[in-house]
Amino acid sequence: MRRSRGVFNTDQVNRDRMICPAGELMRAEERHQRACLGRGTGPGMPSNIQHDMHRLFGWTCPLGMYLDGSMVRVLGAIDEPDSEAEKDDLRSRGQDYWDAFHDEHTEPVREDLRKRLGAVDLSQARFIRLEAAAAHRLGLAAELYPELFTPSRNHVDKDGLVDYRELSKRMKQIQPGVFHDSTRNLLLFAHRFFRRSLSHRNSLNTHFLRAFDSVALDGKELQVRLKLDPDLVGYPESAKHIIELEHWRGPLFNDDISSIPSGVAEHKANERTRFYEGVDRTQVWWKSPEVRQLEDDSIATYRTFEVEELIENPSGGLSEHQFGCRYAHAEYSKEKEAVTHFDGAIRSYLGDVYLDRIEASIDRAGKHAEYTKLFRFDGELMIRAWKRLLGDFFRGNPLIPEYLGALPSTNEMLEAPLEAEAPHIELAALISLTQGSIAGPVNLAVDHYQQIGDQVLPYLEIGRGDVAQYLRSRFDPKGIILASFGDKVLNVPRIVFAETDSLRTSFESEIAALGGALSRDIADDHFEQLSISFAWENDGIVTALSIAGEAKNVVRLLNQLGQTIDPTRPPSEWIEALSARIKDISCPSSTGVSWSGVDQGLLLIMRDEWVRVEMDIPTTLGDTLGLTSEPGET
């Protein structure tokens, strides 16, 4: 497996002007760990390219919450398979994860949803979790609401698009593209072709659907139509917003459409866009101006616009080897200086036909695709609104804003190299959760290893001075090597607490004693940098708290820890208080994350390559290794 690590989220305002408090970020991790524990699986979830559930490429593993003087960061790792066996295992784990996800999120509401659906046949239905728990069966929604799907009905046009104003009168939109029918207490959804890969596995294009609704409400004279999903009916009480933290901005553009030359422009995607967005190229065609005679015998000049996105991969929501390409068409009136007609659709090509299409220019391609119209505007649509809708409909395709004149974007994903140089830490903490149990009394965990000869042996770093005396007197290392380094750096072994009724008392007693010993050692100039870690169990979940930084800062925080956190409560209830303490003690940091030890749930202070170390090696172990030095010698 190849591993890349990074910051997945923070408690700061993001580009979508959204903020996720540290307590909520931590609570999400707690729920995830509990869910995985209940399933009997390890933590983590499938990782997909650009939120597309048909493009699995790795497994995401949580690493913990990193707190410093600037913010709280969510750290994680993505493991990507190298061999075919690893790829097969990833696909199997991914399928198991999503099967369990849909089952767990729909099972509590299935019976009630069946009752609301009445006498319709659900023998072929499956229950899935999208924006809400939903029942899926071919034609299910169309059967329940023929007046919103049948082209011959009053409010449905020949392409199966429903009048949006009538839909809005009858149903309340509770989130972009999700409509609540209060009469039956059911949800309807925008068509699945508004989803990535045209598939129910993915979320709706909320960027476009939000802009669509806004323009429809503002443009009272516009006739607006939308295609609904004929196969999906949802359960309103389960509705939740899906957050995809992908920054997407609308395009800049020269509004003088009259000055745009006629002909075809093709924008070819770079390697990154082809891989992440699955877009090969985008073709734009402005036809030559044409003069039309209107109903009042006046003359008007129009320009016709067509754009089609040509993609790299088959669309997962269609049958095998079909390519669903987004397409838009518009007409611009020179006299009204507005777009008077605008629609969007999917052109679906079979494999062999698509090979011919992708090599042809849009003006010479002909009509060899299955065409599904998704929305339509008629009336005067201002250029600014049209640009926003066009850019958002082609969400994820940077070639559209590139054509419309947007500035280049630097929206690169950053990775942390596994051997990155560790930054100086003023004060930081790491909270990580794992499944497991801790047995026995308070003890020290062995997290460090040293190579002696051809053997790699565990050791406990106890330092010197008062803290070394305290650790020797308090814990029984039972034959483990004890080490002391001569560089004024101390990484105290992790202190672990079993789940008992006296957990909080034991925790507070331990940190008070350690804080006192460390304070005296710092005053005697034994240490300048320090890390210390704790772990405790709550009902099958082990919480690990690691603190590192300048020794005086670590001890200052340690002395406040008993009043800041409660180990008997989940971290989501005290992470914000801990973050506030860290910010009070240290300055905002611009050095980023120190990754040393993070994979083990630890923050460690890195040492220089060469440093003097004294090791207290038990006699029996020394004999085994063939060592003749006395205990305590280097």
C-alpha positions as CSV (number, residue, x, y, z in Angstrom):
1,M,0.0,0.0,0.0
2,R,1.1,3.6,-0.7
3,R,0.1,6.0,2.0
4,S,-0.4,9.8,1.7
5,R,-1.4,11.9,4.7
6,G,-3.0,15.3,5.0
7,V,-5.4,17.7,6.6
8,F,-8.9,16.7,5.7
9,N,-10.8,19.5,7.5
10,T,-10.4,22.3,10.1
11,D,-12.6,24.3,12.5
12,Q,-11.9,27.5,10.4
13,V,-14.2,29.2,7.9
14,N,-13.8,27.4,4.6
15,R,-14.2,28.6,1.0
16,D,-17.9,27.9,1.1
17,R,-18.1,30.3,4.0
18,M,-18.9,27.4,6.3
19,I,-17.5,26.5,9.7
20,C,-17.5,23.1,11.4
21,P,-16.9,23.5,15.2
22,A,-14.2,21.3,16.7
23,G,-16.9,19.6,18.8
24,E,-18.8,18.6,15.7
25,L,-15.7,17.4,13.9
26,M,-14.8,15.2,16.9
27,R,-18.4,14.0,17.3
28,A,-18.4,12.8,13.7
29,E,-15.3,10.8,14.4
30,E,-16.9,9.3,17.5
31,R,-19.9,8.2,15.6
32,H,-17.7,6.7,12.9
33,Q,-15.7,4.7,15.4
34,R,-18.9,3.5,17.2
35,A,-20.5,2.5,13.9
36,C,-17.4,0.5,12.8
37,L,-17.2,-1.1,16.2
38,G,-20.9,-2.2,15.9
39,R,-20.2,-3.7,12.4
40,G,-17.2,-5.5,13.7
41,T,-14.9,-3.7,11.1
42,G,-11.9,-1.5,11.4
43,P,-12.2,2.2,11.1
44,G,-12.0,4.1,7.8
45,M,-14.1,4.4,4.6
46,P,-13.7,4.2,0.9
47,S,-11.9,7.1,-0.8
48,N,-13.1,8.1,-4.2
49,I,-11.8,10.5,-6.9
50,Q,-13.7,13.8,-6.8
51,H,-16.5,12.4,-4.6
52,D,-17.6,10.0,-7.3
53,M,-18.6,6.7,-5.8
54,H,-17.9,4.9,-9.0
55,R,-14.2,5.9,-8.9
56,L,-12.8,4.1,-5.9
57,F,-9.0,4.5,-5.5
58,G,-8.1,4.1,-1.8
59,W,-9.1,3.7,1.8
60,T,-9.3,6.7,4.1
61,C,-8.1,6.2,7.7
62,P,-8.7,8.7,10.5
63,L,-5.5,9.8,12.3
64,G,-6.9,12.2,14.9
65,M,-7.6,15.9,15.7
66,Y,-4.5,18.1,15.8
67,L,-4.8,21.2,18.1
68,D,-2.3,24.1,18.2
69,G,-2.4,27.8,18.7
70,S,-4.0,28.4,15.3
71,M,-6.9,25.9,14.9
72,V,-8.1,22.3,15.2
73,R,-7.2,20.1,12.2
74,V,-8.7,16.8,11.2
75,L,-5.8,14.5,10.1
76,G,-6.1,11.5,8.0
77,A,-4.3,9.1,5.7
78,I,-5.3,7.5,2.3
79,D,-3.9,4.1,1.6
80,E,-3.8,3.2,-2.2
81,P,-3.3,-0.4,-3.3
82,D,-0.3,-1.4,-5.4
83,S,-1.1,-5.0,-6.2
84,E,-4.1,-6.7,-7.8
85,A,-4.8,-8.5,-4.6
86,E,-4.8,-5.2,-2.7
87,K,-7.2,-3.8,-5.3
88,D,-9.5,-6.7,-5.0
89,D,-9.5,-6.3,-1.2
90,L,-10.2,-2.6,-1.5
91,R,-13.2,-3.3,-3.8
92,S,-14.6,-5.9,-1.4
93,R,-14.2,-3.6,1.7
94,G,-15.7,-0.7,-0.2
95,Q,-18.8,-2.7,-1.2
96,D,-19.2,-4.0,2.4
97,Y,-18.9,-0.5,3.7
98,W,-21.6,1.0,1.5
99,D,-23.9,-2.1,1.9
100,A,-23.7,-1.5,5.7
101,F,-24.1,2.2,5.3
102,H,-27.3,2.0,3.3
103,D,-28.7,-0.7,5.5
104,E,-28.1,1.1,8.8
105,H,-29.4,4.5,7.5
106,T,-32.6,3.1,6.0
107,E,-33.6,0.2,8.2
108,P,-35.2,2.4,11.0
109,V,-37.6,4.1,8.5
110,R,-38.4,1.4,5.9
111,E,-41.6,0.2,7.4
112,D,-43.0,3.7,7.8
113,L,-41.9,4.6,4.3
114,R,-43.7,1.5,2.9
115,K,-46.9,2.6,4.6
116,R,-46.7,6.1,3.1
117,L,-46.1,4.6,-0.4
118,G,-49.4,2.7,-0.1
119,A,-50.3,-0.1,-2.4
120,V,-47.5,0.4,-5.0
121,D,-45.4,-2.7,-5.8
122,L,-42.1,-2.6,-3.8
123,S,-41.0,-6.2,-4.6
124,Q,-38.2,-4.9,-6.8
125,A,-37.4,-1.8,-4.7
126,R,-34.2,-1.3,-2.8
127,F,-33.6,1.2,0.0
128,I,-30.7,3.6,-0.2
129,R,-29.4,6.6,1.7
130,L,-28.8,9.8,-0.4
131,E,-29.9,13.2,0.7
132,A,-32.5,11.2,2.7
133,A,-33.4,7.6,3.2
134,A,-35.2,6.6,0.0
135,A,-36.9,3.8,-1.9
136,H,-35.6,3.2,-5.4
137,R,-37.5,1.3,-8.1
138,L,-37.8,2.0,-11.8
139,G,-40.8,4.3,-12.3
140,L,-41.8,4.5,-8.6
141,A,-42.1,8.3,-8.4
142,A,-43.7,8.5,-11.8
143,E,-46.3,6.0,-10.8
144,L,-47.2,7.9,-7.6
145,Y,-47.1,11.4,-9.3
146,P,-48.1,10.9,-13.0
147,E,-49.0,14.6,-13.2
148,L,-45.4,15.6,-12.7
149,F,-43.9,13.1,-15.2
150,T,-46.3,12.4,-18.0
151,P,-45.7,14.7,-21.0
152,S,-49.4,15.0,-21.9
153,R,-50.3,16.5,-18.5
154,N,-50.8,20.3,-18.1
155,H,-47.6,21.1,-16.4
156,V,-45.2,18.7,-18.1
157,D,-43.7,19.4,-21.6
158,K,-42.8,17.0,-24.3
159,D,-39.4,16.3,-22.8
160,G,-40.9,15.3,-19.5
161,L,-39.9,18.6,-17.7
162,V,-42.2,19.9,-15.1
163,D,-43.2,23.6,-14.7
164,Y,-41.0,24.7,-11.9
165,R,-43.3,27.3,-10.5
166,E,-46.2,24.8,-10.3
167,L,-43.8,22.3,-8.6
168,S,-42.8,25.1,-6.1
169,K,-46.5,25.8,-5.3
170,R,-47.2,22.2,-4.6
171,M,-44.1,21.2,-2.8
172,K,-41.5,22.9,-0.6
173,Q,-37.9,22.6,-1.6
174,I,-36.0,21.6,1.6
175,Q,-32.6,21.6,0.0
176,P,-31.4,22.1,-3.6
177,G,-33.2,19.5,-5.7
178,V,-35.1,17.9,-2.9
179,F,-38.9,18.6,-2.7
180,H,-41.3,17.8,0.2
181,D,-44.9,16.8,-0.6
182,S,-46.6,17.6,2.7
183,T,-49.8,15.8,1.5
184,R,-48.2,12.4,1.3
185,N,-45.2,13.4,3.5
186,L,-42.8,12.1,0.9
187,L,-39.8,13.5,-0.9
188,L,-39.1,13.9,-4.7
189,F,-35.7,14.5,-6.1
190,A,-34.2,16.2,-9.2
191,H,-33.2,13.8,-11.9
192,R,-30.2,11.5,-11.2
193,F,-28.4,13.0,-14.2
194,F,-27.7,16.0,-11.9
195,R,-25.4,13.6,-10.0
196,R,-21.8,12.6,-10.8
197,S,-21.5,9.7,-13.3
198,L,-25.3,10.2,-13.7
199,S,-25.7,7.8,-10.7
200,H,-27.8,7.4,-7.6
201,R,-24.6,6.6,-5.7
202,N,-23.6,10.2,-5.8
203,S,-25.0,13.5,-4.5
204,L,-26.9,16.1,-6.4
205,N,-25.2,19.1,-8.1
206,T,-26.3,21.5,-5.3
207,H,-24.3,24.4,-6.9
208,F,-26.4,24.3,-10.0
209,L,-29.8,23.5,-8.4
210,R,-29.3,26.3,-5.8
211,A,-28.5,28.8,-8.6
212,F,-31.4,27.4,-10.7
213,D,-33.9,28.0,-7.9
214,S,-32.5,31.5,-7.2
215,V,-32.8,32.6,-10.8
216,A,-36.3,31.1,-11.1
217,L,-37.5,33.0,-8.1
218,D,-35.9,36.3,-9.2
219,G,-37.0,36.0,-12.8
220,K,-40.8,36.2,-12.5
221,E,-41.3,36.5,-16.3
222,L,-39.1,33.4,-17.0
223,Q,-40.7,30.1,-17.9
224,V,-38.6,27.5,-16.0
225,R,-38.8,23.8,-16.2
226,L,-36.9,20.9,-14.5
227,K,-36.7,17.2,-14.8
228,L,-37.5,15.1,-11.7
229,D,-36.2,11.6,-10.8
230,P,-38.9,9.1,-11.8
231,D,-37.4,6.3,-9.8
232,L,-36.8,7.7,-6.3
233,V,-39.1,8.6,-3.4
234,G,-37.7,9.7,0.0
235,Y,-38.5,9.9,3.7
236,P,-38.5,13.6,4.8
237,E,-37.7,13.1,8.5
238,S,-34.3,11.5,7.5
239,A,-33.2,14.4,5.2
240,K,-29.7,15.8,5.8
241,H,-27.5,18.1,3.8
242,I,-24.5,16.3,2.2
243,I,-21.4,18.5,2.5
244,E,-18.8,18.1,-0.2
245,L,-15.9,20.4,0.5
246,E,-14.9,21.1,-3.1
247,H,-14.4,24.7,-3.9
248,W,-16.2,25.7,-7.2
249,R,-16.5,29.2,-8.3
250,G,-18.5,30.9,-11.1
251,P,-16.8,32.2,-14.1
252,L,-15.8,35.7,-15.2
253,F,-16.8,36.6,-18.7
254,N,-17.0,39.4,-21.3
255,D,-20.7,40.1,-21.5
256,D,-20.4,41.4,-25.0
257,I,-21.6,38.2,-26.7
258,S,-22.1,40.1,-30.0
259,S,-18.3,40.5,-30.3
260,I,-17.5,36.7,-29.9
261,P,-16.4,35.3,-33.2
262,S,-18.4,32.6,-34.8
263,G,-17.1,29.0,-35.0
264,V,-15.9,26.2,-32.7
265,A,-13.5,26.5,-29.8
266,E,-12.0,23.4,-28.2
267,H,-10.4,23.4,-24.7
268,K,-8.3,20.3,-24.0
269,A,-8.0,19.2,-20.4
270,N,-4.6,18.8,-18.8
271,E,-3.5,15.5,-17.2
272,R,-4.7,16.5,-13.7
273,T,-8.2,17.4,-15.0
274,R,-8.5,14.2,-17.0
275,F,-7.6,12.2,-13.9
276,Y,-9.6,14.0,-11.2
277,E,-12.6,15.4,-13.1
278,G,-12.8,12.7,-15.8
279,V,-13.0,15.4,-18.5
280,D,-11.1,15.0,-21.8
281,R,-12.1,18.2,-23.6
282,T,-14.9,20.7,-24.0
283,Q,-16.2,22.0,-27.3
284,V,-18.0,25.4,-27.6
285,W,-19.8,26.5,-30.8
286,W,-21.1,30.0,-31.5
287,K,-23.1,30.0,-34.7
288,S,-23.2,32.9,-37.0
289,P,-25.8,35.6,-36.2
290,E,-29.2,35.0,-37.9
291,V,-32.1,37.4,-38.4
292,R,-35.6,36.2,-37.5
293,Q,-39.0,37.7,-38.0
294,L,-41.0,37.8,-34.8
295,E,-44.8,37.4,-34.3
296,D,-45.2,41.2,-34.3
297,D,-43.4,41.4,-37.7
298,S,-40.3,43.0,-36.1
299,I,-36.9,41.8,-36.9
300,A,-34.4,40.4,-34.3
301,T,-30.9,39.1,-34.5
302,Y,-30.0,35.9,-32.6
303,R,-26.9,33.9,-31.9
304,T,-27.0,30.2,-31.0
305,F,-24.6,28.7,-28.5
306,E,-23.8,25.0,-28.0
307,V,-21.4,23.4,-25.6
308,E,-20.6,19.7,-25.0
309,E,-18.3,18.1,-22.5
310,L,-16.5,15.0,-23.7
311,I,-15.5,12.6,-20.9
312,E,-12.7,10.1,-20.2
313,N,-14.6,7.2,-18.5
314,P,-18.0,5.4,-19.0
315,S,-20.7,6.8,-16.8
316,G,-21.3,4.5,-13.8
317,G,-25.1,5.3,-13.7
318,L,-25.6,4.1,-17.3
319,S,-25.3,0.7,-18.8
320,E,-21.8,-0.6,-19.3
321,H,-19.7,1.2,-21.9
322,Q,-22.0,4.2,-22.2
323,F,-20.6,7.7,-22.0
324,G,-23.0,10.4,-20.7
325,C,-21.8,13.9,-21.7
326,R,-23.2,17.2,-20.4
327,Y,-24.6,19.4,-23.1
328,A,-26.1,22.9,-23.1
329,H,-27.8,25.1,-25.7
330,A,-28.7,28.8,-25.6
331,E,-30.0,31.6,-27.8
332,Y,-28.9,35.2,-27.4
333,S,-30.9,38.2,-28.5
334,K,-28.8,41.1,-29.6
335,E,-31.7,43.6,-29.3
336,K,-32.6,42.5,-25.8
337,E,-29.0,41.8,-24.7
338,A,-30.2,38.7,-23.0
339,V,-30.3,34.9,-23.4
340,T,-33.9,34.2,-24.4
341,H,-33.6,30.4,-24.3
342,F,-31.3,28.1,-22.3
343,D,-31.5,24.4,-21.7
344,G,-29.2,21.6,-20.5
345,A,-29.2,17.9,-21.2
346,I,-27.2,14.7,-21.2
347,R,-26.1,13.2,-24.5
348,S,-25.4,9.5,-24.0
349,Y,-23.2,7.6,-26.5
350,L,-22.5,3.9,-26.9
351,G,-18.9,2.9,-26.9
352,D,-18.2,2.6,-30.7
353,V,-20.3,5.7,-31.5
354,Y,-18.4,7.7,-28.8
355,L,-15.0,6.9,-30.3
356,D,-16.2,8.7,-33.5
357,R,-17.8,11.5,-31.6
358,I,-14.7,12.3,-29.5
359,E,-12.6,12.8,-32.6
360,A,-15.1,15.1,-34.3
361,S,-15.8,18.8,-33.9
362,I,-19.2,19.7,-32.4
363,D,-20.3,21.4,-35.6
364,R,-19.7,18.2,-37.6
365,A,-20.6,15.5,-35.0
366,G,-24.3,15.0,-36.0
367,K,-26.9,13.6,-33.7
368,H,-26.0,10.1,-32.7
369,A,-26.7,10.1,-29.0
370,E,-29.6,9.4,-26.7
371,Y,-30.7,12.8,-25.6
372,T,-32.2,13.5,-22.1
373,K,-33.2,17.1,-21.4
374,L,-32.8,18.2,-17.7
375,F,-33.9,21.8,-17.5
376,R,-35.1,24.7,-19.6
377,F,-35.4,28.5,-19.3
378,D,-37.5,30.6,-21.7
379,G,-37.7,34.4,-21.4
380,E,-35.1,37.1,-20.8
381,L,-32.3,35.6,-18.8
382,M,-29.6,38.1,-17.9
383,I,-26.1,37.2,-19.0
384,R,-24.7,37.3,-15.5
385,A,-27.3,34.7,-14.4
386,W,-26.8,32.6,-17.5
387,K,-23.0,32.5,-16.8
388,R,-23.6,31.3,-13.3
389,L,-26.0,28.6,-14.3
390,L,-23.7,27.4,-17.1
391,G,-20.7,27.2,-14.9
392,D,-22.5,25.4,-12.1
393,F,-24.2,22.9,-14.5
394,F,-20.7,21.9,-15.6
395,R,-19.5,21.7,-12.0
396,G,-16.1,20.1,-11.8
397,N,-15.2,21.0,-15.4
398,P,-12.6,23.8,-15.1
399,L,-12.6,24.2,-18.9
400,I,-15.9,26.0,-18.7
401,P,-14.7,28.9,-16.5
402,E,-11.5,28.8,-18.5
403,Y,-13.5,29.5,-21.6
404,L,-15.6,32.1,-19.9
405,G,-12.5,34.0,-18.7
406,A,-12.0,33.0,-15.1
407,L,-8.6,33.3,-13.5
408,P,-6.6,30.1,-13.1
409,S,-7.3,28.2,-9.9
410,T,-4.7,26.7,-7.6
411,N,-7.0,24.1,-5.9
412,E,-4.4,21.5,-5.5
413,M,-4.6,18.8,-2.8
414,L,-1.6,18.9,-0.5
415,E,0.1,15.8,0.8
416,A,2.4,15.4,3.8
417,P,5.5,13.3,2.9
418,L,6.1,10.5,5.3
419,E,9.6,11.7,6.1
420,A,8.9,15.4,6.2
421,E,11.1,17.5,8.4
422,A,9.4,18.1,11.7
423,P,8.6,21.7,12.5
424,H,9.3,23.3,15.8
425,I,6.3,22.8,18.1
426,E,5.4,25.6,20.5
427,L,2.5,23.6,21.9
428,A,0.2,21.1,20.2
429,A,-2.1,18.2,21.1
430,L,-3.4,15.2,19.2
431,I,-6.6,13.4,20.1
432,S,-7.1,10.0,18.4
433,L,-9.6,7.2,18.7
434,T,-9.1,3.5,18.2
435,Q,-11.1,0.4,18.9
436,G,-9.6,-1.7,21.8
437,S,-9.5,-2.3,25.5
438,I,-7.1,-1.6,28.3
439,A,-6.7,-4.1,31.1
440,G,-5.1,-3.9,34.5
441,P,-4.0,-0.9,36.6
442,V,-2.5,2.4,35.4
443,N,0.6,1.4,33.4
444,L,3.1,2.5,30.8
445,A,2.8,1.5,27.1
446,V,5.8,0.6,25.1
447,D,5.7,2.7,22.0
448,H,9.5,3.0,21.2
449,Y,12.1,0.6,19.8
450,Q,15.9,0.7,19.5
451,Q,18.1,-1.5,17.4
452,I,20.9,-3.2,19.3
453,G,23.0,-5.3,17.1
454,D,20.7,-7.2,14.8
455,Q,17.7,-7.0,17.2
456,V,15.0,-4.4,17.5
457,L,14.1,-4.0,21.2
458,P,11.4,-2.1,23.0
459,Y,12.4,0.6,25.5
460,L,10.8,3.2,27.8
461,E,12.2,6.7,27.8
462,I,12.1,7.9,31.4
463,G,14.5,10.9,31.2
464,R,16.4,12.0,34.3
465,G,15.8,13.8,37.5
466,D,12.5,13.8,39.4
467,V,10.4,12.5,36.5
468,A,12.7,9.5,36.2
469,Q,12.5,8.8,39.9
470,Y,8.7,9.1,39.8
471,L,8.3,6.8,36.8
472,R,10.6,4.2,38.3
473,S,8.8,4.3,41.6
474,R,5.3,4.4,40.1
475,F,5.5,1.7,37.4
476,D,7.0,-1.7,37.1
477,P,8.7,-2.0,33.6
478,K,9.0,-5.8,34.0
479,G,12.3,-6.4,32.2
480,I,12.0,-3.5,29.6
481,I,15.0,-1.4,28.7
482,L,14.9,2.1,30.3
483,A,16.5,4.9,28.3
484,S,17.7,8.5,29.0
485,F,18.9,10.8,26.2
486,G,21.3,13.6,26.6
487,D,19.7,16.3,24.4
488,K,17.2,18.1,26.8
489,V,14.3,16.3,24.9
490,L,11.9,13.9,26.7
491,N,9.2,11.8,25.1
492,V,7.4,10.4,28.2
493,P,6.0,6.9,27.6
494,R,2.3,6.7,27.1
495,I,0.4,6.3,30.4
496,V,-2.6,4.1,30.0
497,F,-5.7,3.9,32.2
498,A,-8.1,0.9,32.4
499,E,-11.9,1.6,32.4
500,T,-12.8,1.9,36.1
501,D,-15.1,3.8,38.3
502,S,-12.1,5.8,39.6
503,L,-10.8,6.8,36.1
504,R,-11.2,10.5,36.6
505,T,-9.6,10.4,40.0
506,S,-6.7,8.3,38.8
507,F,-6.2,10.6,35.8
508,E,-6.1,13.8,37.8
509,S,-3.8,12.3,40.4
510,E,-1.3,11.1,37.8
511,I,-1.1,14.4,35.9
512,A,-0.7,16.3,39.1
513,A,2.3,14.2,40.2
514,L,3.8,14.3,36.7
515,G,3.3,18.0,36.4
516,G,5.2,18.6,39.7
517,A,8.1,16.3,38.8
518,L,8.4,17.9,35.3
519,S,8.3,21.4,36.7
520,R,11.2,20.7,39.0
521,D,13.2,19.1,36.2
522,I,12.6,22.1,33.9
523,A,13.7,24.4,36.7
524,D,16.9,22.3,36.9
525,D,17.4,22.8,33.1
526,H,17.0,19.0,32.3
527,F,14.5,19.5,29.5
528,E,13.6,22.1,26.9
529,Q,11.2,20.1,24.7
530,L,8.7,17.6,25.9
531,S,5.9,15.2,24.8
532,I,3.6,13.3,27.1
533,S,0.7,11.0,26.2
534,F,-2.2,9.3,27.9
535,A,-4.8,6.7,26.8
536,W,-7.9,5.4,28.4
537,E,-10.8,3.2,27.5
538,N,-14.6,4.0,27.4
539,D,-16.7,1.0,26.3
540,G,-14.5,-0.5,23.7
541,I,-13.1,2.8,22.3
542,V,-9.6,4.0,23.4
543,T,-9.0,7.7,23.5
544,A,-5.4,8.8,23.2
545,L,-4.3,12.3,24.1
546,S,-0.8,13.4,23.2
547,I,0.7,16.8,24.1
548,A,4.0,18.1,22.8
549,G,6.0,21.3,22.5
550,E,8.2,23.6,24.5
551,A,8.6,21.9,28.0
552,K,7.3,25.0,29.9
553,N,4.2,25.2,27.8
554,V,3.5,21.4,28.0
555,V,3.7,21.5,31.8
556,R,1.6,24.6,32.0
557,L,-1.1,22.8,30.0
558,L,-0.6,19.7,32.1
559,N,-1.3,21.6,35.3
560,Q,-4.7,22.8,33.8
561,L,-5.7,19.5,32.3
562,G,-7.7,18.1,35.2
563,Q,-10.0,21.2,35.1
564,T,-10.2,21.1,31.2
565,I,-11.0,17.5,30.3
566,D,-13.0,14.7,31.8
567,P,-11.8,11.2,30.6
568,T,-15.1,9.7,31.4
569,R,-16.8,11.9,28.8
570,P,-16.4,11.7,25.0
571,P,-13.7,14.1,23.6
572,S,-16.4,16.0,21.7
573,E,-17.5,17.5,25.0
574,W,-14.1,18.9,25.9
575,I,-12.1,19.4,22.8
576,E,-13.1,23.0,22.4
577,A,-12.1,23.8,26.0
578,L,-8.7,22.1,25.4
579,S,-8.3,24.1,22.2
580,A,-9.0,27.3,24.0
581,R,-6.4,26.4,26.7
582,I,-3.7,25.8,24.0
583,K,-4.5,29.1,22.3
584,D,-4.2,30.9,25.6
585,I,-0.7,29.4,26.3
586,S,0.8,29.5,22.8
587,C,0.8,31.8,19.8
588,P,-0.9,31.0,16.5
589,S,1.4,28.7,14.6
590,S,2.4,29.0,10.9
591,T,4.6,25.9,10.9
592,G,1.9,23.4,10.1
593,V,1.5,19.9,11.4
594,S,4.3,17.9,13.1
595,W,3.6,14.4,11.8
596,S,6.2,12.5,13.9
597,G,4.3,9.7,15.7
598,V,0.9,10.6,14.3
599,D,0.3,7.2,12.8
600,Q,0.7,5.7,16.3
601,G,-1.6,8.3,17.8
602,L,1.3,10.2,19.3
603,L,3.1,13.5,19.0
604,L,6.8,13.0,19.4
605,I,9.7,15.4,19.6
606,M,12.3,14.5,16.9
607,R,15.9,14.2,17.8
608,D,19.1,14.9,15.9
609,E,20.6,11.8,14.2
610,W,23.4,11.5,16.8
611,V,22.6,11.9,20.5
612,R,24.1,10.3,23.7
613,V,21.8,7.7,25.2
614,E,22.1,5.8,28.5
615,M,20.2,2.5,28.7
616,D,19.4,0.5,31.8
617,I,19.3,-3.0,30.4
618,P,18.0,-5.8,32.6
619,T,20.7,-8.4,33.3
620,T,18.9,-11.3,31.7
621,L,18.4,-9.3,28.5
622,G,22.1,-8.1,28.6
623,D,23.2,-11.7,28.8
624,T,21.1,-12.7,25.9
625,L,22.5,-9.8,23.8
626,G,26.1,-10.7,25.0
627,L,26.6,-7.3,26.6
628,T,29.2,-6.9,29.4
629,S,28.5,-3.4,30.6
630,E,26.9,-2.7,33.9
631,P,23.3,-1.5,34.1
632,G,23.2,2.3,33.7
633,E,26.3,2.4,31.4
634,T,26.1,3.7,27.8
